[in-house]
Amino acid sequence: MSAPTTAWAREHLAAWDRQQAAYINRREDRFAVMLDVLAETVPPGALVVDLACGPGSVSARVLDRFPGATCVAVDYDPMLLELGRLALAGHGDRVAFREADLWDPTWTRVLDGRRPHAVLSSTALHWLPADVLTRVYRDVAEVLEPGGVLLNADHLRQPGGRLLFEELARRDDVATQERDRAAGALSWDEWFSALAAHPHLAPLAAERERRFAGRPPNPDLGLAFHVAALRAGGFREAGPVWQHLDDYVVLAQR
């Protein structure tokens, strides 16, 4: 069973980006802010961890923007990791995809003792329950270089009675999905089905289902919780550097 070509993998990574953008209005704006912060806070040869990386959308942008940077892309989804390895193979040893479960307190072992200058994550950490998220933030603070930064771009819902805020965010989500689906973006399920149809990746679909079976639903932790958890975890500063309705980029510095 032959692996997909790099061109095939890049096409599916591009389809992933379109699929994700249908759920996240101004997704490229949040990436631009993250990269701009990196440009001001890390050295040219920075080591960047792409945390809960999926197929490597953040890594791809970091590697393109910063020719001297290297990335360690960390995830637990075997399908997405394999797609990322194939799609970003042209970057050679500047990027390494590593398998780790953030629910496991030993996940930082995949760094092999290296201390990153930055840890970036996009649309992923909202799946972690409060206790796991708090511990992951502490883990990151412990491995970062002094002065290193964490950037988390994510939907941070705002329940609690602010009805106008919630309604505006809901309408924005609906309008974004309608616009991008009309332009050809796949849904989440459609994209995964297309990926699993390849014989090389099909066996990984069952393993993916096994690994994530029984995980709790999205806990919808808000901005205030994330900032408080970062400060409690050892970051000296934490707060939003970008916002569109309930979508944020949160920055923290060790």
N, C-alpha and C positions, 0 to 999 in steps of 0.2 A: 504494500500500500504506500504509494508515494505521497510525500508532503505537498501541500499547495505551493505554487510558485510565489515568489516575493510580490509580483504584480497582483496576483489574486488576493494575497493578504492585504496589500495596500488598498485595494478596492474595497475590501470589507471593513478595513479600519476607517476609510472615508465614509462608508455607509453607517458605521457606528457613530461617527461625529454628527452626521445629519440626523440620525435617530435621536441622539442625545440633545441636539439643539432644538428638536421639536418639543422637548420637555423643559428646556431651559432657555428662556428668552435672553438674548445678549450674552450667550455663552462665550463667544470670542472676546467680548469686552472684559469678562472676569479673568480670562487667561492673560490678556494684555496687561491688566493691573498686576497680576501675580509676577509676570516676567519683568515688569518695570520695577517692582520692589526688589526682585533678585538682583537686577542691574545695580542697585544702590547699596546692597547689603552683603553680597558675597564676593569672594575673589574670582578672577577670571577662570581659574582651574577648579571651580567648586565641585564638590561631590553633592549631588542632589538625590534625595530619596523621593520616589513617586509612590506614595502610600495608598494602598488599595487601588492599584494602578489601572485595573481593567486591561484593555489591550494597548495601553501606553500613550494615550492622547497627550497627557502632560509631558511625558518624557520626550515625545517627538518635538514638541514646541520648545522645550528647554534646549535640546540638542541643536535645533536649527538656529535658535537665537544666540546661543553661547558656544562657539566652536571649541573652547577649551574645557567645557564642562563634561562631567560624566554622570550617569544616572544609574541608580539601583531601583528597579521597578518591582514592587512587592504586592502580591495578591494571593488569594486562596482559590480562585476560580481557574481550573485547569484549562478550560476552553479559551478564556480570554488571555491567559498567560501564553499559550501556544500561538495564538494569533499575533500577539505583540512581538514575540520572538521572531516570527516570520516577517512581519511587516517592517520591523525596525532593524532587520539584519544588516542593512547597508551601513549602519552606524558602527559596525564592528564591536570592538571591546569597549566602546564608550558607553554602552548600555548593557546591563545584565538584568535579566528577569529572574526573580527569586520567589519561590513558593513559601508562604507563611500565613498562618491563621492568626488574626489580631486578637482572637479570643484566648489564644495561648500566650501566657506571660513571657515565654521564652522567644517570642517572634524576632526580637532584635538580633538573635544569633546569626541571621542571614546576612548581617552586615560584616561579619567576620572581624569584629573589633574596630572597623573603620568608623570615624566620627564625621557625619555629614555636616555640611555648612547650611543646608536647608532641607526641610521636609515639606512636600507639597501634596495636597489631596484635593480631589474634585468629585463632588456628588457621590460620596461613598460613606463617610463617617456617620451620616445621619442614621444608618442602619444599626449602629452599636447602641446597646442599652447603656444607661447612665453609668453603671459601675465599670463596665468595660471601657467606655469612652474615657472616663476619668483616668483609668489606669494607663490607657494608651497614650494620653497626653503626658502623663508622668514618664512613661517609657521614652517618649520622644525627647523630653527635656533632658533626660539622663544621658542620651547618646549624642545629642547635638554638640557641636563645637561651641565654646563660650561666644556669645554674641550671635549665634546662629538663629535662624528664623523658621517658624512654621507658618504655612499659608494654607488655609482650608476654605475652599469655595464650595458652597452648598446651599440648598434650601433649608432655612431654619424657620420653621413655621411659628406663627404668632397666635396660638390659641389664648383664650382668657378674656373674651368679651370685647375685643377691638373688632367689631363687626365690619366696619368699613375697610379696615386694613385687610382682613381675611377675604372680603368679597372682591376687592381690587386684585389681590393676588390670584384668586380663583379665576376671575375673568381673563387675566393675562395668560394664565396657563392654557385655558381653553382656546383663546385666540391664537396663541403661538402654535399649538398642536394643529389646529385647523389650517393655518397658513402653511406650515411645513409639510403636513401630510398631503395637501393639495399639490405641493411642489415635488412630491415623490418620496418623502422620507418614510421609512418603515416604522412600524410600531416596535416596542421592545420585544414582544413575542415573535413577530415576523422576522426580525433581525436574527434572533437566536435560532429560529427554525432554519433560516437560510445558511447559517454557519454550520449547524449540525448536519446538514445535508451532505457535506463533504465527507467521504469515507475516512479521511485522516482524522477528522475532528469528531465524528459521530461517537466513537467509544468514550470520548471525554464528556459527552453530554450526560450520560448516566452517572458518571463519577461526580459531575457537578451537582446533579440532583441529590445524590447521596450526601454530599458534604453540607449542603445548605438546608436539608430537611430538618424541620423542627426548630429552626431559628425563629426568634420572636419577631413580631412586626415592628415597623418603624416606630420608635418611641416619641418622635416629634419633640425633641429637646430644642428650646429656643436659644436665641443669641445670648441672653444673660447667663444661661447655664454653661454654654461653651466658654465664655469669657471667664466665669468663675472657676471652671474646671481647669482651664489653662493656668490661671494664677495659682491655684492650689497645687498644680502639678509642678511648679517650679519656674514658670516663665515670669520675668520681671515686668513685662508689658504685654497687654493683650487687648484687642478691640477690632472693630470693623474698619477696613480701608476702602471698601466699595459696597454699594447696596443698590439693588433694583427690587423694590417691593420686599418680598420675603426671601430674596436671594442675596447672599452676602459673600464677600471674601474677608475672612478673619485672619488677622496677622498677630503673631506672638513672637517675642524675642526672648531667648534664654539669657 
